[in-house]
Amino acid sequence: MTSFEAAYRQLHRSGSLRERAEQAREHERACDLCARYCRVDRSERLGGCRTGLKARVASYGPHHGEENPLRGQRGSGTIFFSWCNLRCQYCQNADISQSPAGREVESEELAAIMLDLQRRGCHNINFVSPSHVVAEILEALVIAADSGLNIPLVYNTGGYDSPEALSLLDGVIDIYMPDMKYVDRLIARRLSKIGNYPMINQSAVREMHRQVGDLVLDEREIAQRGLLVRHLILPEDLAGTEEIVRFLAEEISPNTYLNLMNQYRPAYRAAKYPPLDRPLTPKEYDDAVLLAKRAGLNRLDNRQRGIFL
C-alpha cells in the first residue's frame, strides 16, 4: 500500500501549523474568516455566524453516506459544526445550521474527537460547515498532530469562504469539498441571503483547486488529496447548473470530481419559496447529468439515491 502523509504534517514539523493557528486567532479580533467580513471582535460580540471563540459541535462519528472516495469501507470521520455563515431557506440540516445544536468544545476536546475518529478507522476527518470555525480547527489540529493525527482533512463547506481563511488553510487541508450553489446573485440573495455568493464561490473554488489540484485516489479508491465539488440540483434550474458545469470544465479542470446531487426535497422554509416547495423530478436530474457530460466533465458521481417522489 502506498504510504501517505497528510499535508499538515509537514507544517506541524516546521512549527508553521502553530503559527497558522495563532494568526487565525488574530483574525478573529476583526473577523474576516468567512466572506461575510463582519469585522467583529469575536471575544466581545457575535457576527453573522453567531459563533464566538469556541466551536460548537452538533455531532460526530463515522459517516457512511458520503461520496464513495470519502466513505470507503470504514466511513468518513465527520464532525458537524453548529451554525453556518449562510441562510439557505431550504436547508435540510437547519436544525444544526440555524440553531445552537450540540455544545461548545475547547480545543483539547476537538482534538480528542479527531483522534478518536482516527482510532475508529475512519479514512479522513471531515469538517462539515467549517467556514466560521477555521481558527478553532487550526488550534485543535496542532494538539491532534502532536498526538499523531495523520489522516486526510476534508473541508466540507458551503463554498462561501474568504481568501484570508483559504490562505491560512493552504498546506493544511488535503481535500476541499465545496458546494457550488448558484450562479445568479439575485437567486443567491433570495434563497441564501447572500447576494455576492456566486463571485465569492467561484473565486474560492479556483483557489482550492490551485492548492490541491484534481482529486487523487489511492489503490483502494479512497481520496487522498484534491478537489471534490458538490452541486445540488434545484427545481426549475434555480441553481444554474449549465453555467456551473461549464465553469468547472473550462476554468477549473475537466477532471474535476463532481457530485451532482439529486436529493433535493422541501425542508426548513422551502414552502415559502416556490418552486422549492416540491421535490426534484427525475427529468430535471437527467437533464443536469447530460449538461455536465456535454460540458466535458468526465468524473461524475451521479448515483441515483432513490429519493424521487
Summary of the structure (lengths in Angstrom):
residues: 309
radius of gyration: 18.4
end to end distance: 43.1
largest distance: 53.5
contacts: 1076
relative contact order: 0.13
helix: 40%
strand: 17%
